[in-house]
Amino acid sequence: MNFLSKLLQGIAFVPAIVQGVEGLFGSKSGADKKAAALSFAQTAIGATDAVVSKNIIDPNKFTDGLGKVVDGVLACLNASVWASK
């Protein structure tokens, strides 16, 4: 599977990852929850393998971008009925 399709599939899991992390780590700080969500998302995408195979050439920028995706998903969820639960 090429990296782009694997990345897009991984990003599709971000809402479920955010919800799961909230359920598991609800009492932790926002930074701790974001770190957990990033870790799960990077695992789902296979970021470690992508770095080794040179599909990701700047892991720091990749992590920063993925963090923005997590932040965006959380902003959308917080603006929805999900936040009232």
Backbone as numpy.savetxt, mean C-alpha at the origin, in Angstrom:
# Nx Ny Nz CAx CAy CAz Cx Cy Cz
4.65 -12.65 -15.71 3.80 -11.48 -15.71 4.69 -10.25 -15.71
4.38 -9.28 -16.56 5.23 -8.10 -16.59 4.98 -7.23 -15.36
5.94 -6.38 -15.06 5.91 -5.62 -13.82 4.71 -4.68 -13.74
4.35 -4.02 -14.84 3.23 -3.08 -14.81 1.93 -3.76 -14.40
1.65 -4.91 -14.98 0.41 -5.59 -14.61 0.46 -6.07 -13.17
1.63 -6.50 -12.71 1.77 -6.93 -11.31 1.59 -5.73 -10.37
2.14 -4.56 -10.74 1.99 -3.35 -9.95 0.53 -2.95 -9.84
-0.18 -2.96 -10.96 -1.59 -2.57 -10.96 -2.44 -3.54 -10.16
-2.12 -4.83 -10.22 -2.84 -5.80 -9.41 -2.57 -5.56 -7.93
-1.33 -5.25 -7.59 -0.99 -4.96 -6.20 -1.70 -3.73 -5.68
-1.76 -2.68 -6.51 -2.45 -1.46 -6.11 -3.94 -1.72 -5.90
-4.50 -2.65 -6.65 -5.91 -2.97 -6.49 -6.21 -3.52 -5.10
-5.21 -4.08 -4.43 -5.39 -4.61 -3.08 -5.29 -3.55 -2.00
-4.85 -2.34 -2.33 -4.60 -1.32 -1.31 -5.83 -1.02 -0.45
-7.04 -0.85 -1.01 -8.18 -0.60 -0.12 -8.40 -1.72 0.91
-8.28 -2.97 0.47 -8.44 -4.09 1.40 -7.31 -4.11 2.43
-6.11 -3.77 1.98 -4.97 -3.73 2.90 -5.19 -2.66 3.96
-5.64 -1.47 3.54 -5.88 -0.37 4.48 -6.95 -0.77 5.49
-8.03 -1.38 5.02 -9.08 -1.83 5.93 -8.57 -2.88 6.90
-7.80 -3.84 6.39 -7.26 -4.89 7.24 -6.31 -4.35 8.30
-5.45 -3.43 7.88 -4.50 -2.82 8.83 -5.26 -2.04 9.89
-6.30 -1.33 9.50 -7.10 -0.59 10.47 -7.72 -1.54 11.50
-8.19 -2.68 11.01 -8.77 -3.67 11.92 -7.74 -4.29 12.86
-6.56 -4.56 12.32 -5.51 -5.20 13.13 -4.78 -4.23 14.05
-4.55 -3.02 13.57 -3.71 -2.06 14.30 -4.46 -0.78 14.63
-5.78 -0.86 14.83 -6.61 0.32 15.04 -6.13 1.24 16.16
-5.53 0.67 17.20 -5.10 1.51 18.33 -3.69 2.09 18.14
-3.00 1.68 17.10 -1.64 2.18 16.84 -1.70 3.56 16.19
-0.55 4.21 16.10 -0.49 5.53 15.48 -0.70 5.42 13.97
-1.04 6.55 13.36 -1.22 6.58 11.91 0.04 6.19 11.17
1.20 6.62 11.68 2.48 6.28 11.04 2.74 4.78 11.10
2.39 4.16 12.23 2.57 2.70 12.35 1.65 1.96 11.39
0.42 2.44 11.28 -0.53 1.79 10.37 -0.11 1.97 8.92
0.40 3.16 8.58 0.87 3.39 7.21 2.05 2.49 6.90
2.98 2.36 7.84 4.14 1.48 7.63 3.70 0.04 7.41
2.71 -0.41 8.17 2.20 -1.77 8.01 1.53 -1.93 6.65
0.72 -0.93 6.25 0.05 -1.00 4.95 1.06 -1.01 3.82
2.11 -0.19 3.93 3.15 -0.18 2.90 3.84 -1.53 2.81
4.13 -2.11 3.97 4.80 -3.42 3.98 3.94 -4.48 3.29
2.64 -4.51 3.63 1.74 -5.49 3.00 1.63 -5.22 1.50
1.50 -3.96 1.11 1.36 -3.63 -0.31 2.62 -3.99 -1.09
3.79 -3.70 -0.52 5.04 -4.05 -1.19 5.17 -5.56 -1.35
4.71 -6.29 -0.35 4.74 -7.75 -0.45 3.78 -8.22 -1.55
2.58 -7.64 -1.60 1.60 -8.03 -2.62 2.13 -7.75 -4.02
2.85 -6.65 -4.17 3.39 -6.29 -5.48 4.64 -7.10 -5.81
5.31 -7.61 -4.79 6.56 -8.31 -5.02 7.70 -7.34 -5.24
7.70 -6.24 -4.48 8.68 -5.18 -4.68 10.11 -5.66 -4.49
10.33 -6.56 -3.55 11.69 -7.05 -3.32 12.22 -7.75 -4.56
11.39 -8.61 -5.16 11.80 -9.29 -6.39 11.99 -8.29 -7.52
11.15 -7.26 -7.56 11.25 -6.25 -8.62 12.53 -5.44 -8.50
13.01 -5.20 -7.27 14.28 -4.49 -7.07 15.43 -5.37 -7.57
15.39 -6.64 -7.20 16.46 -7.57 -7.60 16.51 -7.71 -9.12
15.35 -7.78 -9.75 15.31 -7.95 -11.20 15.42 -6.63 -11.96
15.66 -5.54 -11.24 15.87 -4.21 -11.82 14.62 -3.60 -12.45
13.43 -4.12 -12.10 12.20 -3.47 -12.53 11.95 -2.20 -11.71
12.46 -2.18 -10.48 12.41 -0.97 -9.65 13.86 -0.53 -9.49
14.18 0.61 -10.07 15.57 1.07 -10.02 15.83 2.07 -8.90
14.76 2.65 -8.33 14.91 3.56 -7.20 13.89 3.17 -6.12
14.27 2.25 -5.23 13.33 1.75 -4.22 12.75 2.85 -3.33
13.52 3.89 -3.04 13.01 4.97 -2.19 11.87 5.73 -2.86
12.04 6.04 -4.14 10.97 6.73 -4.88 9.75 5.82 -5.03
10.00 4.53 -5.22 8.90 3.58 -5.35 8.09 3.55 -4.05
8.78 3.45 -2.92 8.11 3.42 -1.63 7.36 4.73 -1.37
7.97 5.85 -1.75 7.31 7.15 -1.60 6.02 7.19 -2.44
6.10 6.73 -3.66 4.92 6.70 -4.53 3.84 5.79 -3.99
4.24 4.62 -3.50 3.27 3.69 -2.93 2.63 4.29 -1.68
3.43 5.03 -0.91 2.88 5.71 0.26 1.82 6.72 -0.13
2.01 7.40 -1.25 1.01 8.36 -1.74 -0.26 7.64 -2.16
-0.13 6.45 -2.73 -1.31 5.65 -3.09 -2.08 5.29 -1.82
-1.36 4.83 -0.79 -2.01 4.48 0.48 -2.70 5.70 1.07
-2.02 6.85 1.07 -2.62 8.08 1.58 -3.88 8.45 0.80
-3.84 8.30 -0.52 -4.98 8.63 -1.35 -6.16 7.71 -1.09
-5.89 6.43 -0.96 -6.96 5.47 -0.66 -7.57 5.80 0.70
-6.73 6.09 1.68 -7.23 6.43 3.01 -8.08 7.71 2.97
-7.65 8.71 2.20 -8.42 9.95 2.07 -9.80 9.65 1.47
-9.83 8.79 0.46 -11.12 8.42 -0.15 -12.00 7.67 0.84
-11.41 6.72 1.56 -12.19 5.96 2.53 -12.70 6.86 3.66
-11.86 7.79 4.12 -12.27 8.69 5.19 -13.38 9.64 4.76
-13.50 9.90 3.46 -14.54 10.77 2.94 -15.83 10.00 2.62
-15.83 8.72 2.90 -16.97 7.87 2.56 -17.66 7.38 3.84
-18.68 6.59 3.64 -19.41 6.02 4.78 -18.55 5.05 5.58
-17.46 4.57 4.98 -16.53 3.69 5.68 -16.04 4.33 6.97
-15.80 5.64 6.94 -15.24 6.35 8.10 -16.22 6.40 9.26
-17.50 6.28 9.00 -18.48 6.37 10.08 -18.65 5.06 10.83
-17.98 4.01 10.38 -18.11 2.70 11.05 -17.27 2.67 12.30
